Every structure is written in structure tokens, then in C-alpha cells.
């Protein structure tokens, strides 16, 4: 019999969501050599002849567990009980094309979803490649001890960010920021798997720079705890409610912001990363240099207006940027903007006045009514500004009755145009 509440639920609420319990990576057989830690519950399994790599991996893993516990406040990884390997966190060394592969064991679903994790590491990795792979493995295992049913991005994105910031290997974070900024239209939450090394670091970078007040990683750990849930015993997939986006909504509310306002603020902030850093948005990011620059969909002088320019279709939480150069602009000039996009989606926009030193002077947030596909705004008081930066972000929701859910697939990108002209 179908309950009244289930029968009345919108169709989209019944779509399969959440990751399946069983992942694609199988736990390897135990190697001929095994070494376990004295300070932290972790064991490394390796073949004969790889003893030196196993000892080095163990030292890094113990260091990583201590750092994640002390800095971020994450718990130690769960013991895996009778699911294979040893009761400690198991790391397996083998020859593999990627530095890291992560597997998750079956969860314990009461009182909340938690699961042990194992990792397969490339025994040939050395230096920062080896350190980052081990730190990512330990971070994912600790996060799985908090919320095993979270979307893959929690493990790949948050875990990858924690690994890059705590391991003493900043180059990985620079490369990750560069990849994300070259494709700002992509979702902030994209991750193909728990071990996806290409997951965007922009969200944790923004949260740590603009919202956190404690130790590095503490806010990210708190958000993981905020997403805890218990999946029904007869389910085959995790019930990921609340998901990370819903937790982000709570974090935004703690700063008296709606989540769409926070996403627009984040979109503006990422335009000022790297060598565009003005010191007012996401802490100190000038260390990223040109790698921190967001790609613009349009860059043109005021004299070229009127002009209509298409922007790259935006995935939910993706953003777009246009720069109108005001060099030589006459006194009292105004710029009129018309922004149009595909339905169904909700986009938020801001026009940012940028000074001669690249600093944000002020911004105009353009109100977007519900169920609309175009907005218009005239921007004035541009005297002394070097340029006008137009920023848009797809906030994900289709409408008030269908908020954005990270796990719902497929997500569709939405394109559109900017029309800019100088009114008479």
C-alpha cells in the first residue's frame, strides 16, 4: 500500500539519488609484507621487495591521521571489522596507473551511515605525489567515518583540499585551482568518484577564506557532520539527505545570507583569485598567480558597444564573467545590460565596479524574479572605474518546488547571452 505522503510527493522526489553501497573497486588480497603503525591504527600491505615504500607510506599515513585529528577535528577512520584486511585502515601498495584508488566497505547504518575505507596506492609514487595520495586516502577514510553516504564530492573535493593544505605540498592546490578557473562554468560539486583528483577546490577555498574562524579544515569537518543521515535498512543506495548543498544553505543562513546570495558572492570572489587578488574576498590568494585567474566569456572595450555575447552554458553552481573595459570612457557614462538565459533554471547576476588597481569598488546585485528568463539593469556611477565586471551564476534550482539536489542526475547546463549598450 502506498502511503499518502509518498503518493503526494512530486515525481522528482522519487528519482534514485545517492551512491550505491557497493563501489567499483574491489579490496585487493593481502600482500606478502605488512607493516602497522604504533601511533595510529593503520596498516600498509605490499609485495616482497616494496618494504621501503611500505615503511615510507606508513609514516606519512600516521602523520596524516594525526594532522586531520588535530587540525580539522575529523575522527580516526573506522575499523573494517570482518570485511577483509586488518581492523586498522588498510593501504595496499601496487603498480597502478593512478596514484590513488579508494574503496568503501558496506556501511553500518545505525544511528547514522558510517563505513570503513581502504585505498590502493601506486608503489612507484614518491615525493609530493606519494604524500598527497596518502593524505587523500586518510582524509576520505576519516570523512567516511562521519558521513559514508555523502556525495562523492565530499571525499574528492573536501578531502582533496584538506590533503593539499595539510600535507605541505601546495602545488597540488595550485594545479586544482587552475583547472577549476579555466572552466568556471562547471559545477562546484562535480566528482566522478571518491578518488577523483580533478574535483574543484573552489568551494572549500571560499568557505575557509570567508566563513571559517577556527583551525584549518574545522569548518569543512563541521559541514560533513552536518550532512549525517541514516539510510533505511532495505535500501540499496545511500539516502543522502541532507546533501552538501543543503548544509551549505545552513552555513549561508548563519551569516544572514540565502544560499543563492552566497553562491553569487562566491562567483564574484573567484574573479579576484590569484594575481587579481585585491585582498578583500578569499583571504590571500595571490600565491596562485596567473593560475588563479577565472576565464572570462567576454572581454571588450566600452567603445565596441552595443554588443551581444553568448556565455558558455552553466552547470548548476557554475559561473560566467564578462569584462567591459572603461578606459577612455566619457564622464557620467552609463552601461545598460540585458541578460537572457534558457529555462528552466535560475541565474543570479551582479555588476561589479572595478578600480584602477583591480580592486572591487562596489557591486550592484541584479534582482532576478522567480520563473523569469531575462533581467535588465542600467549601471551608472562609473567615473574612475577601470572596468565593469558582469558576473552570473546558475544557482541550481528550477523553481521554489524543485530546489537543487547534488545527487540528482543528469544536470543540464543552461546557456544565454549578455547584451550591453550605452543608453542615450
N, C-alpha and C positions, 0 to 999 in steps of 0.2 A: 504494500500500500504506500502511495506517495504522500508525504506529509504536506500540509497546507503551505508551510513556509517554502519547501522545495518546489512545489508546483507554482508558487507565485514568483519565484526567483527569475530574474531576467536570464535569457538564454546564455549570455556571455559569462554569467557566473557559474555555469555548469561545464565550461570548457576545461579539459585537462590542464592542470597547472602543476608546477613543481617538478623537481627532478625525480627520476625513478630511483628506487632504493639500490638497485644493482648497477654499478658502473661498468665501463668497458674494460678497465684494466684489472687483470687477474693477479692475485698475490703470487709472487714467484716462490719456487721451492727454496728452502733454506740453503745457503751456501755452505761450502766446506769449512769456512772460517767465520767465527762470530766473536764480536767483542762488545761488551756492555759497559755503560758508564757507572761511575761511583757517585757522582754528584747529582745526576739527573736520570730518570728512568727512560733510557734509550739504548737500543742495540743496533749494531751495524752488521749485516751479513754480506760476505764476499767470497769469491773463489780463492783457492790457494794461489799465491803469487800476488794478490792485491792487498796484502796485510797492511802495507804502509798507507795506502789510500783509505782503508777502513779506519785506521787509527786517527788519521787526519780528519776524516768525516765525523767521527765520534766527538773529537774535541770541538769542532765547530757546532755540532748539534747540542752539546751540553751548554756551550756559550749562548746559543740562540734561545734555548729554553729559559735560561736564567735571565736574559735580556727581556724577553717577552713577558715574563712573570713580573720582573721588577719595574720595567718602563711602562708597558701597556696595561698591566694588570690582568693579562689573559691567564687562564688556568693551564696546568700541565695537560698534555694530550691524554686521552682516555686509554686505559689498558684494553687490549683486544680480547682478553678472556680466552675462549676456546676457538676463536676464528682463524687461528694459524699464527705462525711466527712465534713470538715470545710475548709475555704480558706487557712488556715495555713498548714504546714507539719503535716500530721496525723500519729501518732504512736498508734497502737492498742495493748493492753495487753491481752493475752490469755494463756491458757495452751497448749503448743505445744512441740513436741519432739526436735526441733532445736531452738537455741537461737534467730534466725532471719529469717524472710521471707520477701522478697521485691517484691512489685508490682509496675508497671509503668502504668500511665494513658495514654490515647490517646494523641498523640503529636500535638503541633502547629508547622506546617511545614514551616512557612514563618516568617522571612527571613531564619532561619535555624531550624533544628529539635531540639525542646526542649519539655520536658514533666515533669509533676509533678510525685512524687513518694509517696507511702505510705508503711508503714512497720508494720509487726505483730511480736511482741516480746514475749518471754516466761516470764510470770509474776513471775515465781518462780526463775528466774536468779538473782544472787546477785554478789557483788564484781566486779572483773575484767570481768567476763563473761557478766554481765549486761552492764558495761561501754563500752566494745568492741562492743557489739551488737548495742548499741545506736549510737556510733561513726560511725560504718559501715553504718548504716541506713542514718545518716545525710550526710556522705561523698557521698554515692550513689545518694542521692537526689540532692546534690549540683552539682555533675558531670552530672546528667541528665538535669540540668538547663543550662549546657554548650553544651552537645552533647548527646541527647537522643538516637541517632541511633548507637552509638558506640558498638563494640563487648562487650560481657558480661565481658571479662577480664578487661576492663577499670574500671568497677564498682567493681568487685570482687577482682582484683589484686591491682590496684592503690588505690581503696577505702579502701581495707583491710590494705594495707601498711600505708596509712595515719592514719587510726584508731589506728593501733598498735603503731605508733610513737608519736602520739599526745595525746593519752588517758592516758599515764602514766602506761600502762600495757605491759611491754616489753616481758613478757613470751609468748604471742601470736606470736610475731615475731620470737622468738627463735624456737617455735614449727613449724612455717611455713617454716623457713629456713631448719630445719631438714628434713621435709617431702620432700622439693624440692631437697635437696642434696642427699637424698637416692635414688632418681630417676632422675638423670641428663639427661637421655635420653628423658624425656618428654618435650613437647613444653612449652616455656616460657609463651605462651598466652592461655593455657588451662583454661577454666572456664565453668562449666556446666550451670550456671545461674548467675543472677546478685548478688545473695547472697551466692555464692559458697565460703565457708570458707577455702577450700583447694587450692585456687589459689596461684600460685607461687609468692613469693616476690622478686625473684632474679633480675628481670629487674629493678623495681624501686630502689632496693638497689644499683645496679650498677650505674644507672643514677644519683642518689643522691650523691653517693660517688665519681664518676669520671667525671660528666658533670655539676652538679649544682653548682651555685655560689651565689644563693640568699637564702631566708628563706626556711626552710624545707617544701617540698611539692610544692614550687613555680614552679619548672621545670615540675613536673607531671601535675599541673594545666595548664601550658602553652601548654603541649602536648595535653591535652584534647581540648583546644581551637583550636589547630592546626588541629583537625580532624572534625571540624564543616562541616555540609553539609545540603542540603535541598532535601528531598525526593519528587519525583513527586506526585502530588495530587491524581493520580489514582492508586498508588502502594499499595500493601498490606504488604510489608516488607520495612524496612529501607534500604536506599541506602547508605551503609557505605563506602563512598569514599570521602576523603582518610581514610583508616583504620589506626590503631595504628602502624602497621608495616611501612606504608608509611610515617607516621610522624617521626618514628624512623630513617628512611632513611634521612630525612631532618636534624634531630639532629646530626646524624653522619657527614653529609656534613658540618655542622657548625664547626666541628673540623677537617676538611680536611680528613675525612675517608669515604670510601664506607661502605655501611651497612654490607656487608659480613666481612669487616675488623673489624668493631665494634663488630659483633657477635663473631668473633674469639677472640678478646680481652676480651670480656665478659666471654667466655668459659674458657680462661686462668685465669682470675681474680677469678672465682668461685672455682678454685682449691686451692686458697690461702685464703679461708674464715676460720673463726673460729680459732682453735689452730694451723692452718697452716699459719696464717696471718703473712706476712713479712713486713707489713706497707707500701707497695708500690702499692696497687691495688685498694681497695674499701674503703678507709678510715680505721677506726678502727673497726675490726670485731672480735677481739679475745674474746669478751664477749660471743660469741656463743659457744666457747669451741669445744668439740668433735662434737656437734650438727651441726657445720658449715662445717664439712668435706664432700667433694663430694665423692661418691662411685666410685672406680676405677674398670674398667673391667679387668685389668691385673696388677699384682704386682709380678715381678720376678727378680732374680739376673742376672747380666751380664753373669756369668758362665753357665747359663742354655740355652744360645743362641747356635744355631738358634732355633727359636720358632715361631709358627703361632698361633695367638689367635683371636677368634671372639669377636666382640663387640656387645653389646645389640643394637638392631635396634633403630635408632634415628628418632624421630618425627621431623618435621621442627622446627628449633631453639634449638633442643636438642643436648647434647654434650656427649662425651666419653673420658675416661682417661686411660692411661697406664703408669706404673712406672717401669723403668729399673734401678735397684739398681747397683751403680758403686763401691760399697765397694770392695777393693782389686783389682781394675782394673789396668792393666799394664799401664805404661806411654805411651802416644801417642795413646791410644786406639781410635778406631772409631766404630760407630754403623751405619749400613745400614738399612733403613726402606723401606718396600713396603706396601702401603696402598691400599686396594681394597674395593669397595662398589657396592651396587646394583644401577642400573639405573631404571627410570630416576630421578636423584637428583644431587645436587651439594654440596659436602662436602669441607670444608676448614680445613687445618691441621697446627699445629705448634709443633716444638720440643723445649722444654724449658730446659735449663741447670739450675739445682737447686744446690745451695751451701750447705755447711756443716751445716749451721744454718737454712736451709729451705727457704732461700731467692732466688728469681729469679736472676740468674747471667746474662743471655741473652736468646734470643729465635731466632729460625730460622723458619720463616713462609714459608711453602712449597707451591709453586705456583701450582694452580690447573687449567689447561686449561679448557675452556668450552667443554661440551659434552664428558668428559672423565670419566672413572670409575676406574682409578688406577694412583697413583703417586709414584715415588721413590725418595729417598733423602739419602745422606750419611752425618752424623753429626760427626764432629771432634772437636778438642779443648775441650776435656772433662776432662783434668787433673785438679784435685782439686774439681771437682763436686761430690756431694753426689749421684746424680741420674739424669736420663734423663726422663722428663715428656713429653709424647706424647699426644696432645690434638686435638680432632676433633669435628667439629660442622656441623650439617646439616643446611645450610643457607636458605633452603626452596624452592629456585627456581628450576624449571625443566629445564629452558633454558632462553635465553635472551627474547624470546617472551612470556614467561609464568612466570612472577615474582610471588613470594609468596603472597597470599592473606589470611588474618587471617580467614575470614568468609567462605572460600571455604572448603567444606567437601564432602567426607571424605578425611582426610590427611593420607597418608600411611607412616609407618616407614620404614627406609632403613637400612639394616644390611651390614656387611662386615667383613674384617679381617685385622689384623696387622701382617706382617711378619718381624721379626727383626733378624739380624745376624751380626757377626763381620767379616768384609771383610779381606781377606788375604793381 
